Amino acid sequence: MRREMQEILPGLFLGPYSAAMKSKLPILERQGITHIVCVRQDIEANFIKPNFQHMFRYLVLDIADNPVENIIRFFPMTKEFIDSCLTTGGKVLVHGNAGISRSAALVIAYLMETFGMKYRDAFSHVQERRFCINPNVGFVHQLQHITISQT
């Protein structure tokens, strides 16, 4: 399951890069994916890349899986991209390298901001669907700060 994508909300999928590789095109098409958020750090750009730019709309984010990385700054553009996809009837895959830390943090943030969820509830919702998520400690602190600022 860790190498496949899971549907977190209707139309919102989370998974590893392997779910967006060239060999997975039939699965992406079968699931109705129209948009892809590709999360990578610049040194990963040679092997984590948009493979189907002629078929899907991409948002490529350069984010290091590092506890001191400021991931919050990517939340607004990610939310806007996902919202624009879902409101037009599309489906979006959010992936990093493993679909465990960076991409999971972005999906958790999306749930928190969209539904006013607290971190723990959003984390649980995502983890129930993709059991292997484990955002790094720095991302967790940033996500928990969002919860504090909403109350």
Secondary structure, 3 states (H helix, E strand, C coil): CCCCCEEEECCEEEECHHHHCHHHHHHHHHHCCCEEEEEECHHHCCCCCCCCCCCCEEEEEECCCCCCCCCHHHHHHHHHHHHHHHHCCCCEEEECCCCCCHHHHHHHHHHHHHHCCCHHHHHHHHHHHCCCCCCCHHHHHHHHHHHHHHC
